[in-house]
């Protein structure tokens, strides 16, 4: 049964479903540089929990205004004066939202412009593909704020840039941008001008894949990275057995066999 996502329930996310199954999901708190408060996190949990069962083929995740996301809403955090237990549960909701993104099986392309900072970088690193431009910059300023990452940076950002660089970013407030950010895998694409145009192009291309294939790519690979090599090899074989024999793939295999399908070219 296909779920229907009630757009009226979302106040901090602007949802824009396209006819081709691509959804544009925009953090809609430009006055806060799209900082993440607990209500926004809950909406991310809700949307990405429903997306795989609602026919969403790919998601472009963006931020309203000039910035992608400036991280944790520090004003809310200050005003709430949370106990250690309270903030632990906030962090667990962040993990729930970001795990739904990474492991949910729907391709998520982050259109990163301006600040991708602190929790904003944790959010972006949960996406499968990140696009940046000349305005984009990445940082983990927790060390200067008297804070520590709580949304998965020790898992995902450290995996992208390496443990030593992440520690350096937190200790010194070091900022990465431009080609250096690309070289460190903070983003896979760098464009001039609109990151949305490139992100939508990528999302539409991924949406043309079979849903089960995308599910495996955007879920199984992350799971396998958490396994031993022996367990990952077994899991890969099982997933390949299911995906590579799915009925809708036969038409694509037939097109390859009769040479009507496009071949991979170096200029593709």
C-alpha positions in Angstrom: 0.0 0.0 0.0 1.3 3.4 -1.0 1.3 6.1 1.7 0.2 9.7 1.1 2.2 12.4 2.6 0.1 15.2 4.1 1.9 18.4 3.0 -0.1 20.5 5.5 1.5 18.8 8.5 4.9 20.3 7.7 5.7 23.8 9.0 9.5 23.9 8.9 10.0 22.0 5.8 8.6 23.2 2.4 7.7 20.1 0.3 7.4 20.3 -3.4 6.6 17.0 -5.2 7.4 16.9 -8.9 5.5 14.9 -11.5 8.5 12.6 -12.1 8.6 11.4 -8.5 11.4 13.8 -7.4 10.6 15.8 -4.2 12.3 19.1 -3.3 12.5 19.3 0.5 13.6 22.7 1.7 14.5 23.7 5.2 12.3 26.7 5.6 13.9 28.7 8.4 15.9 31.3 6.4 15.7 33.8 9.3 17.7 31.3 11.3 20.0 30.3 8.5 17.9 27.1 8.6 19.3 26.1 12.0 17.8 22.8 13.2 15.3 23.0 16.1 13.6 20.0 17.5 10.4 20.6 15.5 12.4 20.6 12.2 14.1 17.3 13.2 10.7 15.7 13.9 9.5 16.8 10.5 12.6 15.2 8.9 11.9 12.0 10.8 8.3 12.0 9.6 9.1 12.8 6.0 12.0 10.3 5.5 10.0 7.6 7.4 7.2 7.9 4.9 9.2 8.6 1.7 10.1 5.0 0.7 6.4 4.0 1.0 5.0 7.1 -0.6 6.5 6.6 -4.1 9.2 9.2 -3.6 11.9 8.3 -6.2 14.5 10.9 -5.2 14.9 13.9 -2.9 16.6 17.2 -3.3 17.3 18.6 0.1 17.9 22.3 0.2 17.9 25.3 2.5 15.8 28.5 2.0 17.7 31.7 1.4 21.5 31.9 1.2 22.4 29.0 3.4 21.9 25.3 3.6 22.0 24.8 7.3 23.9 26.5 10.2 23.5 23.5 12.5 21.9 23.2 15.9 19.5 26.1 16.8 21.7 27.4 19.6 19.1 29.9 20.8 16.6 27.1 21.3 19.3 25.1 23.0 20.2 28.0 25.3 16.6 28.8 26.2 15.6 25.2 26.9 18.4 24.8 29.4 18.2 21.1 28.9 19.4 18.4 31.3 22.0 15.9 30.1 19.2 13.3 29.7 17.0 15.7 27.8 19.8 16.6 25.3 20.7 12.9 24.9 17.2 12.3 23.7 17.4 15.3 21.3 20.5 13.7 19.8 18.8 10.4 19.4 16.1 12.1 17.4 18.7 13.6 15.2 20.2 10.2 14.7 16.7 8.8 13.9 16.2 11.5 11.2 19.7 11.1 9.6 19.5 7.3 9.7 16.2 7.5 7.9 17.9 9.5 5.2 21.0 7.4 4.8 19.4 4.0 5.2 15.9 4.7 3.9 16.6 3.6 0.3 15.6 6.8 -1.5 18.4 8.8 -3.1 19.0 12.1 -1.3 20.9 14.9 -3.0 21.9 17.8 -0.8 22.0 21.2 -2.6 24.6 22.9 -0.4 25.1 26.6 -0.6 26.4 29.0 2.0 26.9 27.6 5.5 27.0 23.9 5.9 28.1 24.1 9.5 28.0 21.9 12.6 24.7 20.0 12.6 24.2 21.2 9.0 27.3 19.2 8.0 25.9 16.2 9.9 22.7 16.6 7.9 24.5 17.0 4.6 26.7 14.0 5.3 23.6 11.9 5.7 22.7 12.6 2.1 24.0 10.3 -0.6 25.2 13.0 -2.9 26.2 16.6 -2.2 26.5 19.5 -4.6 28.3 22.7 -3.7 29.2 26.0 -5.4 31.5 28.9 -4.8 29.4 30.2 -1.8 29.5 26.9 0.1 31.7 26.4 3.2 31.9 23.5 5.6 32.9 23.7 9.3 32.5 22.0 12.7 32.7 25.0 15.2 31.6 22.9 18.2 34.9 23.3 19.9 34.6 27.1 20.0 31.0 26.9 21.3 31.8 24.6 24.2 29.9 21.8 22.5 30.4 18.3 21.0 28.8 16.9 17.9 25.7 14.9 18.6 24.2 14.2 15.2 26.6 11.6 13.7 29.6 13.7 12.7 31.9 11.2 14.5 30.5 8.5 12.2 29.8 10.2 8.8 32.0 13.3 8.7 35.0 11.3 10.1 34.3 8.7 7.4 34.4 11.4 4.7 37.4 13.4 5.7 39.3 11.1 8.2 39.5 11.2 12.0 42.4 13.5 12.1 40.9 16.2 9.9 37.6 16.1 11.8 39.4 16.6 15.1 41.3 19.5 13.5 38.0 21.0 12.3 36.5 20.8 15.8 39.6 22.0 17.7 40.5 24.9 15.5 37.2 25.9 13.7 38.9 25.3 10.3 36.7 26.0 7.4 36.8 24.1 4.0 35.5 25.5 0.7 36.2 25.3 -3.0 38.3 22.5 -4.5 39.7 21.6 -1.1 36.3 20.6 0.1 35.8 18.5 -3.0 39.2 16.8 -2.5 38.2 15.9 1.0 34.9 14.4 -0.2 32.7 16.9 1.6 30.9 17.2 -1.7 31.0 15.2 -5.0 30.1 18.0 -7.4 31.1 21.7 -7.6 29.2 24.0 -9.9 29.2 27.7 -10.8 25.9 29.3 -9.9 22.8 27.4 -8.9 23.3 24.2 -6.8 19.6 23.4 -7.2 19.9 23.0 -11.0 22.6 20.4 -10.7 21.0 18.7 -7.7 17.7 18.4 -9.6 19.6 17.1 -12.7 21.2 14.4 -10.5 17.9 13.6 -8.7 16.0 13.1 -12.0 18.7 10.9 -13.4 18.6 8.7 -10.3 14.8 8.6 -10.4 15.0 6.8 -13.7 16.6 3.8 -12.0 14.4 1.0 -10.8 13.2 1.7 -7.2 14.5 -1.6 -5.8 17.9 -1.0 -7.3 18.0 2.5 -5.8 16.9 1.0 -2.5 19.8 -1.4 -2.5 22.3 1.3 -3.5 21.1 3.8 -0.9 20.6 1.4 1.9 22.6 -1.9 1.6 25.9 -0.2 0.9 25.8 1.7 4.1 24.8 -1.4 6.1 27.6 -3.4 4.5 30.1 -0.8 5.5 29.2 -1.5 9.1 29.9 -5.3 8.7 33.0 -7.4 8.7 34.3 -8.1 5.2 33.1 -11.7 5.4 29.6 -10.7 6.5 29.5 -7.9 3.9 30.4 -10.3 1.1 27.5 -12.6 2.1 25.0 -9.7 2.4 26.1 -8.4 -1.0 25.5 -11.7 -2.6 22.0 -11.9 -1.1 21.1 -8.4 -2.1 22.4 -9.0 -5.6 20.4 -12.2 -5.8 17.2 -10.3 -5.1 17.9 -7.1 -7.1 19.5 -8.7 -10.2 16.6 -11.1 -10.8 13.8 -8.6 -10.3 11.2 -8.8 -13.1 11.4 -5.1 -14.2 15.1 -5.5 -14.8 14.5 -8.0 -17.5 13.4 -5.4 -20.0 16.5 -3.4 -19.4 18.7 -6.5 -19.8 16.8 -7.3 -23.0 17.5 -3.8 -24.3 21.2 -4.3 -23.5 21.2 -7.7 -25.3 19.6 -6.4 -28.4 21.8 -3.3 -28.4 18.9 -0.8 -28.1 20.1 0.4 -24.7 22.7 3.2 -24.4 26.2 2.0 -23.8 28.6 3.5 -21.2 30.8 6.1 -23.0 33.7 8.1 -21.6 31.9 11.4 -22.4 28.6 10.3 -20.9 
